[in-house]
Amino acid sequence: MDSSSTLRLAILECDTPQPQTRAHFGGYAGVFTALLSSAAKTLDPPQDLSSTVTISAHDVVNDLYSYPALEDVDALLLTGSRHTAFDNDPWILKLVDFTKRAIESGRIRVVGVCFGHQIIGRAVGAGVGKSEKGWEVAVTEVNLTAKGKEIFAMDKMRIHQMHRDIVQNFPPEAIPLGGNAFCPVQAMYHPGRYITVQGHPEFTNDIISEILFNRHTVGIFTDDVYEDAIKRASVPHDGVAIGKAFLKFLRHG
């Protein structure tokens, strides 16, 4: 891809943010635009995101016809979601098929975050299911492989989590980037095709705290899970550095 051209990134919104987050950012495309904008400022030299990337948002949950034409995009970003990546709802099946076709094109680069990481795993033949260990939430540490350290430019990753579903195995063609005791498949990479993380680099203290509070209120999280997670909501994390790695992948593969 020509490094001087504007990259056309389609963000496939797989869920709607919580009310306070939605009021501040709009949809998840807004959340990721904020992350990538901050990441672009850390490039050498620093860049304005809008000068190098054009972003379109696509609500793939509520509008099965919202997808862009593959020939009109250079890259996709699949967001997180409260939904289950191994369900067979029509919109999920369409998302898996679309993602598979994009990856198989060999031209379109695909980024997956949490649910998006799992959808990519499913699209390329990995197992996806529910973890027997329950929820992994708030900031946790991920051990990186040698390739993971190279791509993310760090020795160990700290990243927000919000999941109990996992990719069960690395696909045969994927290069493992990281894992931990809770979830061995935390990040994976296929050069020029896709890069994924199980965690949420786009989450902030405010975003994760709102999700934790609301899910605790309706009984999804027990008191113990909530109290442990809320203590780690404000722990420093590597979201912007991960966003920087995403930008480099989108441009250079």
Secondary structure as a PSIPRED ss2 file (coil, helix, strand):
# PSIPRED VFORMAT (PSIPRED V4.0)

   1 M C   1.000  0.000  0.000
   2 D C   1.000  0.000  0.000
   3 S C   1.000  0.000  0.000
   4 S C   1.000  0.000  0.000
   5 S C   1.000  0.000  0.000
   6 T C   1.000  0.000  0.000
   7 L E   0.000  0.000  1.000
   8 R E   0.000  0.000  1.000
   9 L E   0.000  0.000  1.000
  10 A E   0.000  0.000  1.000
  11 I E   0.000  0.000  1.000
  12 L E   0.000  0.000  1.000
  13 E E   0.000  0.000  1.000
  14 C C   1.000  0.000  0.000
  15 D C   1.000  0.000  0.000
  16 T C   1.000  0.000  0.000
  17 P C   1.000  0.000  0.000
  18 Q C   1.000  0.000  0.000
  19 P H   0.000  1.000  0.000
  20 Q H   0.000  1.000  0.000
  21 T H   0.000  1.000  0.000
  22 R H   0.000  1.000  0.000
  23 A H   0.000  1.000  0.000
  24 H H   0.000  1.000  0.000
  25 F H   0.000  1.000  0.000
  26 G C   1.000  0.000  0.000
  27 G C   1.000  0.000  0.000
  28 Y H   0.000  1.000  0.000
  29 A H   0.000  1.000  0.000
  30 G H   0.000  1.000  0.000
  31 V H   0.000  1.000  0.000
  32 F H   0.000  1.000  0.000
  33 T H   0.000  1.000  0.000
  34 A H   0.000  1.000  0.000
  35 L H   0.000  1.000  0.000
  36 L H   0.000  1.000  0.000
  37 S H   0.000  1.000  0.000
  38 S H   0.000  1.000  0.000
  39 A H   0.000  1.000  0.000
  40 A H   0.000  1.000  0.000
  41 K C   1.000  0.000  0.000
  42 T C   1.000  0.000  0.000
  43 L C   1.000  0.000  0.000
  44 D C   1.000  0.000  0.000
  45 P C   1.000  0.000  0.000
  46 P C   1.000  0.000  0.000
  47 Q C   1.000  0.000  0.000
  48 D C   1.000  0.000  0.000
  49 L H   0.000  1.000  0.000
  50 S H   0.000  1.000  0.000
  51 S H   0.000  1.000  0.000
  52 T H   0.000  1.000  0.000
  53 V E   0.000  0.000  1.000
  54 T E   0.000  0.000  1.000
  55 I E   0.000  0.000  1.000
  56 S E   0.000  0.000  1.000
  57 A E   0.000  0.000  1.000
  58 H E   0.000  0.000  1.000
  59 D E   0.000  0.000  1.000
  60 V C   1.000  0.000  0.000
  61 V C   1.000  0.000  0.000
  62 N C   1.000  0.000  0.000
  63 D C   1.000  0.000  0.000
  64 L C   1.000  0.000  0.000
  65 Y C   1.000  0.000  0.000
  66 S C   1.000  0.000  0.000
  67 Y C   1.000  0.000  0.000
  68 P C   1.000  0.000  0.000
  69 A C   1.000  0.000  0.000
  70 L H   0.000  1.000  0.000
  71 E H   0.000  1.000  0.000
  72 D H   0.000  1.000  0.000
  73 V C   1.000  0.000  0.000
  74 D C   1.000  0.000  0.000
  75 A E   0.000  0.000  1.000
  76 L E   0.000  0.000  1.000
  77 L E   0.000  0.000  1.000
  78 L E   0.000  0.000  1.000
  79 T C   1.000  0.000  0.000
  80 G C   1.000  0.000  0.000
  81 S C   1.000  0.000  0.000
  82 R C   1.000  0.000  0.000
  83 H C   1.000  0.000  0.000
  84 T C   1.000  0.000  0.000
  85 A C   1.000  0.000  0.000
  86 F C   1.000  0.000  0.000
  87 D C   1.000  0.000  0.000
  88 N C   1.000  0.000  0.000
  89 D C   1.000  0.000  0.000
  90 P H   0.000  1.000  0.000
  91 W H   0.000  1.000  0.000
  92 I H   0.000  1.000  0.000
  93 L H   0.000  1.000  0.000
  94 K H   0.000  1.000  0.000
  95 L H   0.000  1.000  0.000
  96 V H   0.000  1.000  0.000
  97 D H   0.000  1.000  0.000
  98 F H   0.000  1.000  0.000
  99 T H   0.000  1.000  0.000
 100 K H   0.000  1.000  0.000
 101 R H   0.000  1.000  0.000
 102 A H   0.000  1.000  0.000
 103 I H   0.000  1.000  0.000
 104 E H   0.000  1.000  0.000
 105 S C   1.000  0.000  0.000
 106 G C   1.000  0.000  0.000
 107 R C   1.000  0.000  0.000
 108 I C   1.000  0.000  0.000
 109 R E   0.000  0.000  1.000
 110 V E   0.000  0.000  1.000
 111 V E   0.000  0.000  1.000
 112 G E   0.000  0.000  1.000
 113 V E   0.000  0.000  1.000
 114 C C   1.000  0.000  0.000
 115 F H   0.000  1.000  0.000
 116 G H   0.000  1.000  0.000
 117 H H   0.000  1.000  0.000
 118 Q H   0.000  1.000  0.000
 119 I H   0.000  1.000  0.000
 120 I H   0.000  1.000  0.000
 121 G H   0.000  1.000  0.000
 122 R H   0.000  1.000  0.000
 123 A H   0.000  1.000  0.000
 124 V C   1.000  0.000  0.000
 125 G C   1.000  0.000  0.000
 126 A C   1.000  0.000  0.000
 127 G C   1.000  0.000  0.000
 128 V E   0.000  0.000  1.000
 129 G E   0.000  0.000  1.000
 130 K E   0.000  0.000  1.000
 131 S C   1.000  0.000  0.000
 132 E C   1.000  0.000  0.000
 133 K C   1.000  0.000  0.000
 134 G C   1.000  0.000  0.000
 135 W C   1.000  0.000  0.000
 136 E E   0.000  0.000  1.000
 137 V E   0.000  0.000  1.000
 138 A E   0.000  0.000  1.000
 139 V E   0.000  0.000  1.000
 140 T E   0.000  0.000  1.000
 141 E E   0.000  0.000  1.000
 142 V E   0.000  0.000  1.000
 143 N E   0.000  0.000  1.000
 144 L E   0.000  0.000  1.000
 145 T C   1.000  0.000  0.000
 146 A H   0.000  1.000  0.000
 147 K H   0.000  1.000  0.000
 148 G H   0.000  1.000  0.000
 149 K H   0.000  1.000  0.000
 150 E H   0.000  1.000  0.000
 151 I H   0.000  1.000  0.000
 152 F H   0.000  1.000  0.000
 153 A C   1.000  0.000  0.000
 154 M C   1.000  0.000  0.000
 155 D C   1.000  0.000  0.000
 156 K E   0.000  0.000  1.000
 157 M E   0.000  0.000  1.000
 158 R E   0.000  0.000  1.000
 159 I E   0.000  0.000  1.000
 160 H E   0.000  0.000  1.000
 161 Q E   0.000  0.000  1.000
 162 M E   0.000  0.000  1.000
 163 H E   0.000  0.000  1.000
 164 R C   1.000  0.000  0.000
 165 D E   0.000  0.000  1.000
 166 I E   0.000  0.000  1.000
 167 V E   0.000  0.000  1.000
 168 Q C   1.000  0.000  0.000
 169 N C   1.000  0.000  0.000
 170 F C   1.000  0.000  0.000
 171 P C   1.000  0.000  0.000
 172 P C   1.000  0.000  0.000
 173 E C   1.000  0.000  0.000
 174 A C   1.000  0.000  0.000
 175 I E   0.000  0.000  1.000
 176 P E   0.000  0.000  1.000
 177 L E   0.000  0.000  1.000
 178 G E   0.000  0.000  1.000
 179 G E   0.000  0.000  1.000
 180 N C   1.000  0.000  0.000
 181 A C   1.000  0.000  0.000
 182 F C   1.000  0.000  0.000
 183 C C   1.000  0.000  0.000
 184 P C   1.000  0.000  0.000
 185 V C   1.000  0.000  0.000
 186 Q C   1.000  0.000  0.000
 187 A E   0.000  0.000  1.000
 188 M E   0.000  0.000  1.000
 189 Y E   0.000  0.000  1.000
 190 H E   0.000  0.000  1.000
 191 P C   1.000  0.000  0.000
 192 G C   1.000  0.000  0.000
 193 R C   1.000  0.000  0.000
 194 Y E   0.000  0.000  1.000
 195 I E   0.000  0.000  1.000
 196 T E   0.000  0.000  1.000
 197 V E   0.000  0.000  1.000
 198 Q C   1.000  0.000  0.000
 199 G C   1.000  0.000  0.000
 200 H E   0.000  0.000  1.000
 201 P C   1.000  0.000  0.000
 202 E C   1.000  0.000  0.000
 203 F C   1.000  0.000  0.000
 204 T C   1.000  0.000  0.000
 205 N H   0.000  1.000  0.000
 206 D H   0.000  1.000  0.000
 207 I H   0.000  1.000  0.000
 208 I H   0.000  1.000  0.000
 209 S H   0.000  1.000  0.000
 210 E H   0.000  1.000  0.000
 211 I H   0.000  1.000  0.000
 212 L H   0.000  1.000  0.000
 213 F H   0.000  1.000  0.000
 214 N H   0.000  1.000  0.000
 215 R H   0.000  1.000  0.000
 216 H H   0.000  1.000  0.000
 217 T H   0.000  1.000  0.000
 218 V C   1.000  0.000  0.000
 219 G C   1.000  0.000  0.000
 220 I C   1.000  0.000  0.000
 221 F C   1.000  0.000  0.000
 222 T C   1.000  0.000  0.000
 223 D H   0.000  1.000  0.000
 224 D H   0.000  1.000  0.000
 225 V H   0.000  1.000  0.000
 226 Y H   0.000  1.000  0.000
 227 E H   0.000  1.000  0.000
 228 D H   0.000  1.000  0.000
 229 A H   0.000  1.000  0.000
 230 I H   0.000  1.000  0.000
 231 K H   0.000  1.000  0.000
 232 R C   1.000  0.000  0.000
 233 A C   1.000  0.000  0.000
 234 S C   1.000  0.000  0.000
 235 V C   1.000  0.000  0.000
 236 P C   1.000  0.000  0.000
 237 H C   1.000  0.000  0.000
 238 D C   1.000  0.000  0.000
 239 G H   0.000  1.000  0.000
 240 V H   0.000  1.000  0.000
 241 A H   0.000  1.000  0.000
 242 I H   0.000  1.000  0.000
 243 G H   0.000  1.000  0.000
 244 K H   0.000  1.000  0.000
 245 A H   0.000  1.000  0.000
 246 F H   0.000  1.000  0.000
 247 L H   0.000  1.000  0.000
 248 K H   0.000  1.000  0.000
 249 F H   0.000  1.000  0.000
 250 L H   0.000  1.000  0.000
 251 R H   0.000  1.000  0.000
 252 H H   0.000  1.000  0.000
 253 G C   1.000  0.000  0.000
